[in-house]
Each structure stands twice: as structure tokens, then as C-alpha cells.
């Protein structure tokens, strides 16, 4: 599984030949985003939906999101779009599938996180705070993408609670640097303080890694 962080909550994931983009925000450098088959949107806020219309058209990608995102995409003239609901699984081809999970983001109409299963099991939680149902994902996640900014979503301390609930092998912080001032080093120190064990992998914007 290959992964590129484009800043904020935007990631490109390639697994088993399926290429997925998640939450392209308005300022993301779309010229640096390669081929995309699917664009997953966690919720309707502009810092997650921002460049969907442009990238869907340029890359010929299918947009997937909850009902508010679906309605926005249709209104924007996007024809390749699929609605997804909490608990629903979509088969993306080559044995890759994505399952939607409802998250805790009160300012959104229908916030989702996505578990992508291919070579690895990767969970993007979108914008969320800790909440008990996350424990249902314990043991199902290899790589967790978790927000840390504290701006309408988890801060570093709350992110540690999410990590403890899910217990991924690898954690990558997100939702900081572009909007918000989360600090990965504070996350690292909080993990040590709370004795929560995960491999913390901090990425630079536009950095590519293989998991």
C-alpha cells in the first residue's frame, strides 16, 4: 500500500492497483496529484470537499460520500458519484473495499470515516472526537489517520484516546498545518505519558511512503 499526505486531511492511497484520494481541500496542489479512480469525502465541509469538482473532472474519478456530499456533487454537475451510508461497504475492484463508519463531528450533517481494506487495513476517521463506538474497530486497523488540531475535531490528547480505542499498528497524524495548529510532538509526548503504544509516523506534506 502506497500513501501520500497532501496536507490537512488529504491523502492519496494506492493498493492493489486501485487509486483513492481522500478529502482534497481547496488549497491542495492538484498538479501534484496523480491518477485517481475514487475520491472519498468524509463530510460536506469545504476544507474536505474543496477541490472535488475539479479533480473529479480532470481525473475521471468517481466521488463517494454521505448524502450531503452526494447532493453537493450532483449540484456541481458531477455525474460519477455514489452515496454511501454508515455500515455500508463498496467493492472498488481487485479485492479492495471501503466501509463507512459514522463519526462524532457535531457541526457536520453526516460525518463518516472510511476503512479501506487492500494490502493493509487503513482507517481515515475524517473529523471526529473520541466516542465509545470507536472501540468496535479495535483489531481491525493496521494504519490510522487521526486528526490532532483541536479545531472542531480531536486535539493531541483526544487523539491519544482514539488511538487507545482502536489500537492500530501505525498512526499518522493529520488535520494540522493548513488549518489549525496541532503538534505531532505533543501527540508523541502524550502517547508516552499515557503509555499508549503505536508506531507514530509523522509525514511531511507531499511525502510518499510504502506501508
NORVENPE-V840861 format. One record per pair of residues at least 6 apart in sequence whose C-alpha atoms are under 7 Angstrom apart, sorted by the first residue. I is the first residue (numbers start at 1). J is the second residue. If there is no record, write none. Layout:
I_J ; I_J
This chain:
1_14 ; 1_15 ; 1_119 ; 1_120 ; 1_210 ; 1_211 ; 2_13 ; 2_14 ; 2_15 ; 2_209 ; 2_210 ; 2_211 ; 3_11 ; 3_12 ; 3_13 ; 3_14 ; 3_208 ; 3_209 ; 3_210 ; 4_11 ; 4_12 ; 4_13 ; 4_206 ; 4_207 ; 4_208 ; 4_209 ; 5_11 ; 5_12 ; 5_203 ; 5_205 ; 5_206 ; 5_207 ; 5_208 ; 6_28 ; 6_205 ; 6_206 ; 7_178 ; 7_205 ; 8_174 ; 8_175 ; 8_176 ; 8_177 ; 8_178 ; 8_179 ; 9_23 ; 9_174 ; 9_175 ; 10_22 ; 10_23 ; 10_24 ; 10_25 ; 11_21 ; 11_22 ; 12_20 ; 12_21 ; 12_22 ; 13_19 ; 13_20 ; 13_21 ; 14_20 ; 15_118 ; 15_119 ; 16_94 ; 16_118 ; 16_119 ; 18_37 ; 19_35 ; 19_36 ; 19_37 ; 19_38 ; 20_36 ; 20_37 ; 20_38 ; 20_39 ; 21_36 ; 21_38 ; 21_39 ; 21_40 ; 22_39 ; 22_40 ; 22_41 ; 23_40 ; 23_41 ; 23_42 ; 23_48 ; 23_49 ; 24_48 ; 24_49 ; 24_50 ; 24_51 ; 24_52 ; 25_46 ; 25_47 ; 25_48 ; 25_49 ; 25_50 ; 25_51 ; 26_47 ; 26_50 ; 26_51 ; 35_59 ; 36_59 ; 36_61 ; 37_61 ; 37_62 ; 38_61 ; 38_62 ; 38_63 ; 39_61 ; 39_62 ; 39_63 ; 39_64 ; 40_63 ; 40_64 ; 40_65 ; 41_48 ; 41_49 ; 41_64 ; 41_65 ; 42_65 ; 42_111 ; 42_112 ; 42_113 ; 42_126 ; 43_66 ; 43_69 ; 43_108 ; 43_110 ; 43_111 ; 43_112 ; 44_68 ; 44_69 ; 44_108 ; 53_76 ; 53_78 ; 56_62 ; 56_63 ; 61_80 ; 62_80 ; 62_81 ; 63_80 ; 63_81 ; 63_82 ; 64_81 ; 64_82 ; 64_83 ; 64_84 ; 65_82 ; 65_83 ; 65_84 ; 66_83 ; 66_84 ; 66_85 ; 66_110 ; 67_83 ; 70_81 ; 70_82 ; 70_83 ; 85_100 ; 86_100 ; 86_101 ; 86_102 ; 87_99 ; 87_100 ; 87_101 ; 88_99 ; 88_100 ; 89_97 ; 89_98 ; 89_99 ; 89_100 ; 90_97 ; 90_98 ; 90_99 ; 91_97 ; 91_98 ; 95_118 ; 96_117 ; 96_118 ; 97_116 ; 97_117 ; 97_118 ; 98_114 ; 98_115 ; 98_116 ; 98_117 ; 99_114 ; 99_115 ; 99_116 ; 100_112 ; 100_113 ; 100_114 ; 100_115 ; 101_112 ; 101_113 ; 101_114 ; 102_111 ; 102_112 ; 102_113 ; 103_111 ; 103_112 ; 103_113 ; 103_128 ; 104_111 ; 104_128 ; 104_129 ; 104_131 ; 105_111 ; 105_127 ; 105_128 ; 105_129 ; 105_153 ; 112_125 ; 112_126 ; 113_124 ; 113_125 ; 113_126 ; 114_123 ; 114_124 ; 114_125 ; 115_121 ; 115_122 ; 115_123 ; 115_124 ; 116_122 ; 116_123 ; 120_142 ; 121_141 ; 121_142 ; 121_143 ; 122_141 ; 122_142 ; 122_143 ; 122_144 ; 123_141 ; 123_143 ; 123_144 ; 123_145 ; 124_144 ; 124_145 ; 124_146 ; 125_145 ; 125_146 ; 127_147 ; 127_153 ; 128_153 ; 128_154 ; 129_153 ; 129_154 ; 129_158 ; 130_158 ; 130_161 ; 130_162 ; 134_165 ; 134_166 ; 135_165 ; 135_166 ; 137_166 ; 138_165 ; 138_166 ; 138_167 ; 139_166 ; 139_167 ; 141_168 ; 142_168 ; 142_169 ; 142_170 ; 143_168 ; 143_169 ; 143_170 ; 143_171 ; 144_168 ; 144_170 ; 144_171 ; 144_172 ; 145_171 ; 145_172 ; 145_173 ; 145_174 ; 146_159 ; 146_172 ; 146_173 ; 146_174 ; 147_153 ; 147_154 ; 147_159 ; 147_173 ; 147_174 ; 147_175 ; 148_154 ; 148_155 ; 148_156 ; 148_159 ; 148_173 ; 148_174 ; 148_175 ; 148_176 ; 148_182 ; 149_155 ; 149_175 ; 149_176 ; 149_180 ; 149_181 ; 149_182 ; 150_182 ; 151_180 ; 155_182 ; 156_182 ; 156_186 ; 156_187 ; 157_187 ; 157_190 ; 160_190 ; 160_191 ; 164_196 ; 168_198 ; 169_198 ; 169_199 ; 170_198 ; 170_199 ; 170_200 ; 170_201 ; 171_198 ; 171_199 ; 171_200 ; 171_201 ; 172_200 ; 172_201 ; 172_202 ; 173_184 ; 173_202 ; 176_182 ; 184_202 ; 191_197
